[in-house]
Amino acid sequence: MDARLRVGFIGTGRKPERAGPQGYGMAHQHAQAYRSLADICDIVACADISEENARGFAEMWGVPADGVFTSVEAMLAKVPLDVVSVCVWPHLHAPLVIQAACAGVKAIHCEKPMADTWGNCRLMAQECERRGVRLTFNHQRRFGRPFREAHRLLAEGAVGELRRVEFGSGNLYDYGSHNFDLSGYYVGERPARWVMAQIDYHTTNFVFGTHNENSAQAVWRYDNGVFGVAATGVAADLVGCHNHIVGTEGEIEVGAREPGAPVLRHRRHGGTWEAVDCGKEGLHGPGYIERALADVLGAVREDRVSELCARNALNATELIFGSWESVRRRGRVELPLTIGDNPIAAMVASGDLTPAPRG
Ligand SMILES: NC(=O)c1ccc[n+]([C@@H]2O[C@H](COP(=O)([O-])OP(=O)(O)OC[C@H]3O[C@@H](n4cnc5c(N)ncnc54)[C@H](O)[C@@H]3O)[C@@H](O)[C@H]2O)c1
């Protein structure tokens, strides 16, 4: 397919100079990435319920005046689009992705985490699948050099056969979504068989409007026998790095918390650490969203599956909701996960979890 792709936005965010922890304006980062792919796509429309945000975005990224909307429905009805970036908060991902899919776009690139309930995650994947719409999620970190190099070391057998993937993270859901995705990347994109977890939730922690625990420990096992371990919040020090990959003959650390440690290092059991050159690339960039969108648009043009496909995102996200479900059931949860709701939100609503208001 050689025709240029027409890109639209659902949710533009504020201008980046006002970015903060409850509003990063991720749409602007997507727009920067589409601009780097200007030989194959054009940003032709955007919709945001805030007119100020929509207009600010349009001005910054050259969206034509007749492509600026305060209603998603109006944008989808009036502008023919090939690709839509969905950059709203998680509780809006599923309804707006499904709306765009029903409008007949070819591809939807949605921000992570997938959705606010496990039922909505499966529903959005299902509705895109049966309409032939490519649905991808912005787990861009896997395109970063430290993560790619860790994957290469693993594939080359530098640490022997893979036994365990671990991560230390702020939480299981908001940031943890990236880390469960990376775990799936290291282990060869596969579902897990079971998951078992405990959380501490003593102070309300809303990130982008959705509950996140204060601290968690989770253990799971993939269908090839590899174990996963996650520690979040104060427990993250237990893992001591962003990703810890353990093989039969050695270990790899991405983003070790030890002062002065390189972003990527590995060693044989009993040996000394060897640093791996990752240029100037860190845990967050630069250039990762550009590479993510290059893969997404490449998949549309070349009729192939993107690494950021819904199937991989479901494998990752099942472990988030499965971990919380394990807390609710006080036991190990066999997968596939059959619940439809969000267990942490349900436990707060029922009074089983009683986080005190923050501050
Ligand atoms: N990939 C990453 O590393 C990363 C980093 C930060 C945030 N995120 C994710 O990006 C997503 C968006 O976060 P953000 O920080 O960009 O949010 P934001 O608050 O900056 O922007 C969201 C925009 O959505 C608009 N909006 C709200 N309801 C709408 C509706 N019904 N229709 C159209 N527009 C609507 C708001 O007016 C706002 O402009 C979240 O899911 C967040 O988790 C991802």
The ligand as a Gaussian input file, in Angstrom:
#p B3LYP/6-31G(d) Opt

LIG

0 1
 N        3.150000       5.797000      26.731000
 C        3.560000       6.485000      27.786000
 O        4.710000       6.390000      28.213000
 C        2.591000       7.396000      28.484000
 C        3.045000       8.444000      29.305000
 C        2.089000       9.275000      29.920000
 C        0.733000       9.034000      29.724000
 N        0.337000       7.980000      28.946000
 C       -1.092000       7.670000      28.715000
 O       -1.604000       8.585000      27.750000
 C       -3.018000       8.723000      27.936000
 C       -3.365000      10.183000      27.892000
 O       -2.697000      10.831000      28.951000
 P       -2.268000      12.362000      28.792000
 O       -1.331000      12.614000      29.912000
 O       -1.813000      12.615000      27.402000
 O       -3.669000      13.069000      29.057000
 P       -4.006000      14.631000      28.950000
 O       -4.844000      14.949000      30.130000
 O       -2.769000      15.415000      28.720000
 O       -4.891000      14.701000      27.616000
 C       -6.127000      14.073000      27.545000
 C       -7.040000      14.902000      26.658000
 O       -8.248000      14.177000      26.433000
 C       -9.293000      15.129000      26.324000
 N      -10.575000      14.454000      26.461000
 C      -11.205000      14.055000      27.614000
 N      -12.356000      13.447000      27.311000
 C      -12.465000      13.438000      25.957000
 C      -13.429000      12.956000      25.059000
 N      -14.542000      12.329000      25.474000
 N      -13.227000      13.144000      23.750000
 C      -12.134000      13.770000      23.297000
 N      -11.168000      14.254000      24.100000
 C      -11.339000      14.088000      25.423000
 C       -8.967000      16.129000      27.422000
 O       -9.642000      17.362000      27.225000
 C       -7.457000      16.254000      27.266000
 O       -7.116000      17.282000      26.367000
 C       -3.356000       8.012000      29.255000
 O       -3.905000       6.746000      28.965000
 C       -1.993000       7.840000      29.929000
 O       -1.946000       6.697000      30.735000
 C        1.233000       7.186000      28.322000

